[in-house]
Amino acid sequence: MSNSKRRIETDVMKLLMSDHEVELVDDNMQEFHVKFYGPKDTPYEGGMWRLHVELPDNYPYKSPSIGFVNKIFHPNIDIASGSICLDVINSTWSPLYDLLNIVEWMIPGLLKEPNGSDPLNNEAANLQLKDKEAYEEKVREYIDKYATRDRYKNQFGSSEESLDDEEEDLNNQENEEDLDEPVSELEDLSNGESEELSDLSDIEMSDEN
């Protein structure tokens, strides 16, 4: 196995074993999607996005290709394509970085500190530099339109849905079992009472004789 293939498997497995929700495309470790949450204490908090990641054959010596699938309003992210303008993913990429660095540090850092002087979205850059309040309002507007939890599920689905269904089935089964138990107990009691009544009738008849 080549060094690149080994490194791809290592980095992707680290991501799969993390808390992040990852979906491989056709079981291919070089193309997958990652569920990404907006960082806390930023205008993006509460948003949910889908990242599309492709790893080149010579990764990590060449940087990965990463973009947002659902729309996001940010100076350094193209609205139409979702491509990201980030030096550490492009010009200053190093093999020392890995996929967890990107998802947990690089992209959250970009959302926390946009670079309006090097924009892919001129409207977002102008607002971010000149009117922070209007910029943050526009960010939240895009979240409501494209990146709420419900919109994410409707557009992409989620493994959480299957987990919720399993939990619901388990709860239903438990409730059914709870309902069955009192019925069986009542049946046992009624059977016991009928036996006692039968014994009493036998005794009464013997007394008369």
SVG drawing of the C-alpha trace seen along z (x, -y; Angstrom):
<svg xmlns="http://www.w3.org/2000/svg" viewBox="-78 -51 82 88">
<polyline fill="none" stroke="black" stroke-width="0.4" points="0.0,0.0 1.3,-3.4 1.9,-6.1 -0.9,-8.2 -3.4,-5.4 -2.4,-4.5 -2.7,-8.1 -6.1,-8.5 -7.4,-5.4 -5.9,-6.7 -7.3,-10.2 -10.8,-9.0 -11.0,-6.4 -10.1,-9.0 -13.0,-11.1 -15.4,-8.2 -14.5,-7.3 -15.0,-10.9 -18.3,-12.5 -18.9,-13.8 -21.5,-12.3 -19.7,-11.1 -21.2,-9.5 -19.0,-7.8 -20.0,-8.1 -20.2,-4.6 -18.0,-3.3 -15.2,-5.4 -12.8,-6.8 -11.7,-9.6 -15.2,-11.1 -17.6,-11.7 -19.9,-14.1 -19.7,-15.5 -22.4,-17.1 -21.0,-20.5 -22.5,-22.6 -22.1,-26.4 -19.6,-27.3 -20.9,-28.6 -20.8,-32.3 -20.9,-33.2 -23.8,-34.3 -23.6,-30.8 -24.5,-29.1 -27.6,-26.9 -26.9,-26.3 -26.3,-22.8 -24.4,-22.3 -23.3,-19.5 -19.6,-19.5 -18.5,-17.7 -14.9,-16.4 -12.8,-14.9 -9.2,-13.6 -6.7,-13.6 -4.7,-10.4 -1.6,-12.1 -3.2,-13.3 -1.8,-14.6 0.9,-16.0 -1.9,-17.8 -4.8,-19.5 -8.3,-18.1 -11.2,-19.7 -13.9,-20.9 -17.1,-22.8 -20.5,-23.6 -23.4,-21.8 -26.2,-23.9 -25.9,-27.6 -24.1,-29.7 -23.5,-33.5 -19.9,-34.2 -17.2,-36.5 -14.8,-33.6 -17.4,-31.0 -18.9,-31.1 -22.7,-31.1 -23.2,-29.2 -20.5,-26.5 -19.9,-26.4 -16.1,-26.5 -14.0,-27.8 -11.2,-30.4 -8.9,-29.4 -5.2,-29.6 -4.5,-26.5 -6.6,-24.4 -5.1,-26.0 -1.8,-27.9 -0.3,-27.1 -1.5,-23.5 0.9,-21.1 0.9,-17.3 1.0,-17.9 -2.7,-18.8 -5.4,-16.2 -9.1,-16.0 -10.0,-16.5 -7.9,-19.7 -10.0,-21.0 -13.4,-20.1 -12.7,-21.0 -10.3,-23.9 -9.8,-25.4 -13.4,-25.8 -14.8,-26.9 -12.0,-29.4 -12.9,-30.8 -16.5,-31.2 -15.4,-32.9 -13.0,-35.3 -14.0,-36.1 -11.5,-37.7 -13.4,-40.4 -10.3,-41.7 -10.0,-38.4 -13.7,-37.6 -15.5,-35.1 -18.7,-36.7 -18.5,-40.5 -21.8,-41.3 -21.0,-39.4 -17.5,-41.0 -18.9,-44.5 -21.5,-44.0 -19.0,-42.3 -16.6,-45.2 -19.1,-48.1 -22.2,-46.9 -21.7,-44.0 -25.3,-44.0 -26.7,-43.8 -24.1,-41.1 -25.2,-39.0 -28.8,-39.4 -28.1,-38.2 -26.2,-35.2 -29.2,-34.2 -31.5,-34.8 -29.5,-32.2 -29.6,-29.8 -33.4,-30.0 -33.7,-29.4 -31.0,-26.8 -29.4,-25.4 -31.9,-24.7 -32.1,-21.2 -35.4,-20.5 -34.2,-21.7 -31.1,-19.6 -33.1,-16.5 -35.5,-17.2 -32.7,-17.8 -30.2,-15.2 -31.8,-12.9 -30.0,-11.9 -28.9,-8.7 -30.4,-10.3 -33.8,-9.6 -33.2,-5.9 -32.0,-6.1 -35.1,-7.9 -37.2,-5.3 -35.4,-2.5 -35.9,-4.2 -39.6,-4.7 -40.0,-1.0 -38.2,0.0 -40.5,-2.3 -43.6,-0.9 -42.4,2.6 -41.8,1.8 -45.3,0.2 -46.9,3.3 -45.1,5.5 -46.2,3.3 -49.8,3.6 -49.5,7.4 -48.2,8.0 -51.3,6.7 -53.6,8.7 -51.7,11.9 -51.7,11.1 -55.5,10.6 -56.0,13.8 -54.0,15.6 -56.0,14.1 -59.3,14.9 -58.2,18.5 -57.2,18.7 -60.5,17.3 -62.5,19.7 -60.6,22.6 -61.3,21.4 -65.0,21.0 -65.0,24.6 -63.4,25.9 -65.9,24.0 -68.8,25.5 -67.4,29.0 -67.1,28.4 -70.7,27.1 -72.1,30.1 -70.2,32.5 -71.7,30.7 -75.2,31.2 -74.6,34.9"/>
</svg>
